[in-house]
Amino acid sequence: MIAVRDNRDRAAFAALFDFFAPRLKGFMMRSGLSAHQAEEIVQDVMLTIWRKAAMFDPHRAQVSAWIYQIARNRQIDIARKERRPMPEELKEEPGTEADASQILGLEQEAGRLKQALTKLKPEQREMIEKAYLGELTHQEISAQTGLPLGTIKSRIRLGLERLRHELKDLKQ
């Protein structure tokens, strides 16, 4: 893992992949996923390991613990997304298409959101961007920034409250 982290060593990554991929797949399948779902998660986890190798710290965790934590977080994220109902505003009736006024309205709302984000404290804005635009879990943000989990959650909560206040007139 150190060779992957420090040198982007493809051969070392291939060895990591060969060792951990079958174990991760078995781990996922024992938790109730189908072979296909498990393979998809393993591919995603291994890609994450390659992309986020710089975040690995051997003083904080063993390689296996770090990799299994990524896999577990990914599995939780997928489970949450599958259980999450789609907001009514996003559901489209068959045959309906957005007209120019709807598109203009969405662009104006996006502009208002962008403006409201600039009014947040920088640390709140950063956490919200990582969580919602970067699609990182709170744990991943904590690992990336080194901040305690409680601090991250507080900054996100306070930032969202401020955004709700700034954008309250958008709801009709």
Number of C-alpha atoms within 10 A of each C-alpha: 22 16 13 21 19 11 12 16 14 12 11 16 20 12 12 17 19 11 11 17 19 14 14 23 23 16 17 21 16 11 11 10 16 13 13 11 15 24 19 12 22 26 15 15 23 20 13 15 23 18 13 13 19 16 14 21 15 11 6 10 11 12 15 12 11 17 19 16 15 20 24 17 17 18 20 13 14 14 11 11 11 10 8 9 8 10 7 7 6 7 8 10 7 6 5 7 9 9 8 9 9 11 11 12 11 12 12 12 14 12 12 14 16 11 14 17 21 10 14 18 13 13 13 21 21 17 25 24 15 17 17 11 10 11 13 18 16 19 18 18 20 18 16 15 12 11 12 13 14 11 13 22 18 13 19 23 15 16 23 17 12 18 18 15 11 17 15 10 8 10 6 4
